[in-house]
Amino acid sequence: MSDIKKYVEDNKDRFLQELVELLKIPSISADSAYKKDLLKTAEAVKQRLQEAGCDKVEICETPGNPIVFGEKIIDKDLPTVLVYGHYDVQPPDPLDLWESPPFEPVIKETKIHPEGAIYARGACDDKGQMYMHVKALEYMTRNNELPCNVKFMIEGEEEVGSANLGWFLERNQEKLSNDVILISDTGMISKETPSVTTGLRGLSYMEVEVTGPNRDLHSGLYGGAVANPINVLAKMIASLQDENNKITVPGFYDKVNTYTEEERAKMAEAPFDLEEYKEKLNIGDVHGEEGFSTLERASIRPTLDVNGIWGGYTGEGAKTVLPSKAYAKISMRLVSDQDWKEISELFTKHFESLAPKSVKVKVSTHHGGQAYVTPIDTLEYQAANDAYKEAFGKDPIPQHSGGSIPIVSLFEKQLKSKTILMGFGLDTDAIHSPNEHFGIWNYLKGIETIPLFYKHFTKLKKEEK
């Protein structure tokens, strides 16, 4: 694959333009108003997979949004790589914080990306990273460099919990059979320091509703005599963590793994500059659970965070109202053997117990998923290591991520194969936030590196036999 760099360089303008066209489609899965755009995106992905060299591509219906499946089978005796990605994106809100419209992609130079970064919702998560695999396949098929079989499964519900992915897996075991699953929906430490994500946190996502009086009340006539649901909710949320920022839900830490000092020291080898971290975020200091470093808090420790809170009057000007209801969305990132359904139940029981008699509480579970750890002593990881080493000139650092991809543990359970997470984003890419972007260098480097995984994985599988 000596000419991969030349191929990427010769075609980079086209690669960028094709991604721009994909990013223009507002495929927001959280809002039913964008259903047609989701279907349009699925059709676009199907077309691009066909053009890249897949012999078979189909849009598979599910009870929710469709899944795009494609494959290129060159020899059934060769190993098969299954590529997973998603074509849906997060809502772009708040729109007023975007420097350019979220679905009108623009390329801007930045300090980190002097060669330019593409700004748009989905640029990094996950259209840009998913599309790297499509272009990597194009290179391998057009240059007769595909060493094994490849399958694609690109879904449209990842950003809303992949509710129908399990349904699809159960009904398509043979179609999806593979030797390894390859995902690019994570990041790396920096452009100079490649890394492979070997640990993901699980997730439990909840919504709470606190109800006081049967209608909004005049705050002058009733204030001080009737419980204000927003005040009550604020106190309940504040009590969920103690003075050391430890979560107070009973039983929450029962299945959290305690790492040895040696293991923690190994994790600490990842390059990290605390002052630079604070400067990038424009914060005066970091915050978190007592007794753990910033990197540990963001990767191997569980968390509880309020993702949204609302109630009462929030429009322009003043309205002296005592609201009838208050709401919050709360997510918990989980680690080790914490079961997301068990944690959801523990949270529900505890949160309900916090409510005074003056209000009623309703707790709902939105979605969740298990934590996942990839062993680094496997053939699959070695293939990824060798691919990064060839592309970057150095071994990647195995790294635990604070993010969650709940379907990874589901894949291992249903498809009986390991997942390798080869992400090329950076933590500054503002995924899920206004001004999401993806460096052009990172995008092209991903296209260059992915075919090398195929080469090394096939070679190691042959040697194994």
BELUR-V456056 format. One record per residue. RES is the residue in one letter. SS is DSSP state (@ for helix, = for strand, . for the rest). PSI is psi as a letter, one per 40 degrees, with the letter a starting at -180 (999 if undefined). Layout:
res=RES ss=SS psi=PSI
res=RES ss=SS psi=PSI
//
This chain:
res=M ss=. psi=f
res=S ss=. psi=d
res=D ss=. psi=e
res=I ss=@ psi=d
res=K ss=@ psi=d
res=K ss=@ psi=d
res=Y ss=@ psi=d
res=V ss=@ psi=d
res=E ss=@ psi=d
res=D ss=@ psi=d
res=N ss=@ psi=e
res=K ss=@ psi=d
res=D ss=@ psi=d
res=R ss=@ psi=d
res=F ss=@ psi=d
res=L ss=@ psi=d
res=Q ss=@ psi=d
res=E ss=@ psi=d
res=L ss=@ psi=d
res=V ss=@ psi=d
res=E ss=@ psi=d
res=L ss=@ psi=d
res=L ss=@ psi=e
res=K ss=. psi=e
res=I ss=. psi=h
res=P ss=. psi=g
res=S ss=. psi=g
res=I ss== psi=h
res=S ss=. psi=e
res=A ss=. psi=e
res=D ss=. psi=h
res=S ss=@ psi=e
res=A ss=@ psi=e
res=Y ss=@ psi=e
res=K ss=@ psi=d
res=K ss=@ psi=d
res=D ss=@ psi=d
res=L ss=@ psi=d
res=L ss=@ psi=d
res=K ss=@ psi=d
res=T ss=@ psi=d
res=A ss=@ psi=d
res=E ss=@ psi=d
res=A ss=@ psi=d
res=V ss=@ psi=d
res=K ss=@ psi=d
res=Q ss=@ psi=d
res=R ss=@ psi=d
res=L ss=@ psi=d
res=Q ss=@ psi=d
res=E ss=@ psi=d
res=A ss=@ psi=e
res=G ss=. psi=e
res=C ss=. psi=h
res=D ss=. psi=d
res=K ss== psi=h
res=V ss== psi=h
res=E ss== psi=i
res=I ss== psi=h
res=C ss== psi=h
res=E ss=. psi=i
res=T ss=. psi=i
res=P ss=. psi=e
res=G ss=. psi=b
res=N ss=. psi=i
res=P ss=. psi=i
res=I ss== psi=h
res=V ss== psi=h
res=F ss== psi=h
res=G ss== psi=i
res=E ss== psi=i
res=K ss== psi=h
res=I ss=. psi=h
res=I ss=. psi=d
res=D ss=. psi=h
res=K ss=. psi=e
res=D ss=. psi=e
res=L ss=. psi=i
res=P ss=. psi=i
res=T ss== psi=h
res=V ss== psi=h
res=L ss== psi=h
res=V ss== psi=h
res=Y ss== psi=i
res=G ss== psi=a
res=H ss== psi=i
res=Y ss=. psi=e
res=D ss=. psi=i
res=V ss== psi=i
res=Q ss=. psi=i
res=P ss=. psi=i
res=P ss=. psi=e
res=D ss=. psi=i
res=P ss=. psi=h
res=L ss=@ psi=d
res=D ss=@ psi=e
res=L ss=@ psi=e
res=W ss=. psi=h
res=E ss=. psi=e
res=S ss=. psi=i
res=P ss=. psi=h
res=P ss=. psi=d
res=F ss=. psi=f
res=E ss=. psi=g
res=P ss=. psi=h
res=V ss== psi=i
res=I ss== psi=h
res=K ss== psi=i
res=E ss=. psi=i
res=T ss=. psi=i
res=K ss=. psi=d
res=I ss=. psi=d
res=H ss=. psi=g
res=P ss=. psi=d
res=E ss=. psi=e
res=G ss=. psi=i
res=A ss== psi=i
res=I ss== psi=h
res=Y ss== psi=h
res=A ss=. psi=i
res=R ss=. psi=h
res=G ss=. psi=e
res=A ss=. psi=d
res=C ss=. psi=d
res=D ss=. psi=g
res=D ss=. psi=e
res=K ss=@ psi=d
res=G ss=@ psi=d
res=Q ss=@ psi=d
res=M ss=@ psi=d
res=Y ss=@ psi=d
res=M ss=@ psi=d
res=H ss=@ psi=d
res=V ss=@ psi=d
res=K ss=@ psi=d
res=A ss=@ psi=d
res=L ss=@ psi=d
res=E ss=@ psi=d
res=Y ss=@ psi=d
res=M ss=@ psi=d
res=T ss=@ psi=d
res=R ss=@ psi=d
res=N ss=. psi=e
res=N ss=. psi=f
res=E ss=. psi=e
res=L ss=. psi=h
res=P ss=. psi=e
res=C ss=. psi=a
res=N ss== psi=i
res=V ss== psi=i
res=K ss== psi=i
res=F ss== psi=h
res=M ss== psi=h
res=I ss== psi=h
res=E ss== psi=i
res=G ss=. psi=f
res=E ss=. psi=e
res=E ss=@ psi=d
res=E ss=@ psi=e
res=V ss=@ psi=f
res=G ss=. psi=e
res=S ss=. psi=f
res=A ss=. psi=d
res=N ss=. psi=e
res=L ss=@ psi=d
res=G ss=@ psi=d
res=W ss=@ psi=d
res=F ss=@ psi=d
res=L ss=@ psi=d
res=E ss=@ psi=d
res=R ss=@ psi=e
res=N ss=. psi=f
res=Q ss=. psi=d
res=E ss=. psi=d
res=K ss=. psi=d
res=L ss=. psi=e
res=S ss=. psi=i
res=N ss=. psi=i
res=D ss=. psi=d
res=V ss== psi=i
res=I ss== psi=h
res=L ss== psi=h
res=I ss== psi=h
res=S ss=. psi=g
res=D ss=. psi=f
res=T ss=. psi=a
res=G ss== psi=a
res=M ss=. psi=i
res=I ss=. psi=d
res=S ss=. psi=i
res=K ss=. psi=d
res=E ss=. psi=d
res=T ss=. psi=g
res=P ss=. psi=i
res=S ss== psi=i
res=V ss== psi=h
res=T ss== psi=h
res=T ss== psi=e
res=G ss== psi=h
res=L ss== psi=i
res=R ss=. psi=i
res=G ss== psi=a
res=L ss== psi=h
res=S ss== psi=h
res=Y ss== psi=h
res=M ss== psi=i
res=E ss== psi=h
res=V ss== psi=i
res=E ss== psi=h
res=V ss== psi=h
res=T ss== psi=h
res=G ss=. psi=b
res=P ss=. psi=i
res=N ss=. psi=e
res=R ss=. psi=i
res=D ss=. psi=i
res=L ss== psi=i
res=H ss== psi=h
res=S ss=@ psi=e
res=G ss=@ psi=d
res=L ss=@ psi=d
res=Y ss=@ psi=e
res=G ss== psi=h
res=G ss=. psi=e
res=A ss=. psi=d
res=V ss== psi=h
res=A ss=. psi=h
res=N ss=. psi=h
res=P ss=@ psi=d
res=I ss=@ psi=d
res=N ss=@ psi=d
res=V ss=@ psi=d
res=L ss=@ psi=d
res=A ss=@ psi=d
res=K ss=@ psi=d
res=M ss=@ psi=d
res=I ss=@ psi=d
res=A ss=@ psi=d
res=S ss=. psi=e
res=L ss=. psi=e
res=Q ss== psi=i
res=D ss=. psi=a
res=E ss=. psi=e
res=N ss=. psi=e
res=N ss=. psi=f
res=K ss=. psi=h
res=I ss== psi=h
res=T ss=. psi=e
res=V ss=. psi=h
res=P ss=. psi=h
res=G ss=. psi=e
res=F ss=. psi=d
res=Y ss=. psi=e
res=D ss=. psi=d
res=K ss=. psi=f
res=V ss=. psi=h
res=N ss=. psi=h
res=T ss=. psi=h
res=Y ss=. psi=i
res=T ss=. psi=i
res=E ss=@ psi=d
res=E ss=@ psi=d
res=E ss=@ psi=d
res=R ss=@ psi=d
res=A ss=@ psi=d
res=K ss=@ psi=d
res=M ss=@ psi=d
res=A ss=. psi=e
res=E ss=. psi=e
res=A ss=. psi=h
res=P ss=. psi=h
res=F ss=. psi=h
res=D ss=. psi=h
res=L ss=@ psi=d
res=E ss=@ psi=d
res=E ss=@ psi=d
res=Y ss=@ psi=d
res=K ss=@ psi=d
res=E ss=@ psi=d
res=K ss=@ psi=d
res=L ss=@ psi=e
res=N ss=. psi=f
res=I ss=. psi=i
res=G ss=. psi=d
res=D ss=. psi=i
res=V ss=. psi=i
res=H ss=. psi=i
res=G ss=. psi=a
res=E ss=. psi=h
res=E ss=. psi=h
res=G ss=. psi=e
res=F ss=. psi=i
res=S ss=. psi=i
res=T ss=@ psi=d
res=L ss=@ psi=d
res=E ss=@ psi=d
res=R ss=@ psi=d
res=A ss=. psi=e
res=S ss=. psi=d
res=I ss=. psi=e
res=R ss=. psi=i
res=P ss=. psi=i
res=T ss== psi=i
res=L ss== psi=h
res=D ss== psi=i
res=V ss== psi=h
res=N ss== psi=e
res=G ss== psi=i
res=I ss== psi=h
res=W ss== psi=i
res=G ss== psi=i
res=G ss=. psi=a
res=Y ss=. psi=h
res=T ss=. psi=e
res=G ss=. psi=a
res=E ss=. psi=i
res=G ss=. psi=a
res=A ss=. psi=i
res=K ss=. psi=h
res=T ss=. psi=g
res=V ss== psi=i
res=L ss== psi=h
res=P ss=. psi=i
res=S ss=. psi=d
res=K ss== psi=i
res=A ss== psi=i
res=Y ss== psi=i
res=A ss== psi=i
res=K ss== psi=h
res=I ss== psi=h
res=S ss== psi=i
res=M ss== psi=h
res=R ss== psi=h
res=L ss== psi=i
res=V ss=. psi=i
res=S ss=. psi=b
res=D ss=. psi=e
res=Q ss=. psi=h
res=D ss=. psi=h
res=W ss=@ psi=d
res=K ss=@ psi=d
res=E ss=@ psi=d
res=I ss=@ psi=d
res=S ss=@ psi=d
res=E ss=@ psi=d
res=L ss=@ psi=d
res=F ss=@ psi=d
res=T ss=@ psi=d
res=K ss=@ psi=d
res=H ss=@ psi=d
res=F ss=@ psi=d
res=E ss=@ psi=d
res=S ss=@ psi=e
res=L ss=@ psi=e
res=A ss=. psi=h
res=P ss=. psi=i
res=K ss=. psi=e
res=S ss=. psi=e
res=V ss=. psi=i
res=K ss== psi=i
res=V ss== psi=h
res=K ss== psi=h
res=V ss== psi=h
res=S ss== psi=i
res=T ss== psi=h
res=H ss== psi=c
res=H ss== psi=i
res=G ss== psi=a
res=G ss== psi=i
res=Q ss=. psi=i
res=A ss=. psi=i
res=Y ss== psi=h
res=V ss== psi=h
res=T ss=. psi=h
res=P ss=. psi=i
res=I ss=. psi=e
res=D ss=. psi=f
res=T ss=. psi=i
res=L ss=@ psi=d
res=E ss=@ psi=d
res=Y ss=@ psi=d
res=Q ss=@ psi=d
res=A ss=@ psi=d
res=A ss=@ psi=d
res=N ss=@ psi=d
res=D ss=@ psi=d
res=A ss=@ psi=d
res=Y ss=@ psi=d
res=K ss=@ psi=d
res=E ss=@ psi=d
res=A ss=@ psi=d
res=F ss=@ psi=e
res=G ss=. psi=e
res=K ss=. psi=i
res=D ss=. psi=i
res=P ss=. psi=i
res=I ss== psi=h
res=P ss== psi=h
res=Q ss== psi=h
res=H ss== psi=h
res=S ss=. psi=i
res=G ss=. psi=e
res=G ss=. psi=i
res=S ss=. psi=h
res=I ss=. psi=g
res=P ss=. psi=d
res=I ss=@ psi=e
res=V ss=@ psi=d
res=S ss=@ psi=d
res=L ss=@ psi=d
res=F ss=@ psi=d
res=E ss=@ psi=d
res=K ss=@ psi=d
res=Q ss=@ psi=d
res=L ss=@ psi=e
res=K ss=. psi=f
res=S ss=. psi=i
res=K ss=. psi=i
res=T ss== psi=h
res=I ss== psi=h
res=L ss== psi=g
res=M ss=. psi=g
res=G ss=. psi=i
res=F ss=. psi=e
res=G ss== psi=i
res=L ss=. psi=i
res=D ss=. psi=e
res=T ss=. psi=e
res=D ss=. psi=e
res=A ss=. psi=f
res=I ss=. psi=i
res=H ss=. psi=e
res=S ss=. psi=i
res=P ss=. psi=i
res=N ss=. psi=f
res=E ss=. psi=i
res=H ss== psi=i
res=F ss== psi=h
res=G ss== psi=h
res=I ss=@ psi=d
res=W ss=@ psi=d
res=N ss=@ psi=d
res=Y ss=@ psi=d
res=L ss=@ psi=d
res=K ss=@ psi=d
res=G ss=@ psi=d
res=I ss=@ psi=d
res=E ss=@ psi=d
res=T ss=@ psi=d
res=I ss=@ psi=d
res=P ss=@ psi=d
res=L ss=@ psi=d
res=F ss=@ psi=d
res=Y ss=@ psi=d
res=K ss=@ psi=d
res=H ss=@ psi=d
res=F ss=@ psi=d
res=T ss=@ psi=d
res=K ss=@ psi=d
res=L ss=@ psi=d
res=K ss=@ psi=d
res=K ss=@ psi=d
res=E ss=@ psi=d
res=E ss=@ psi=d
res=K ss=. psi=999
//
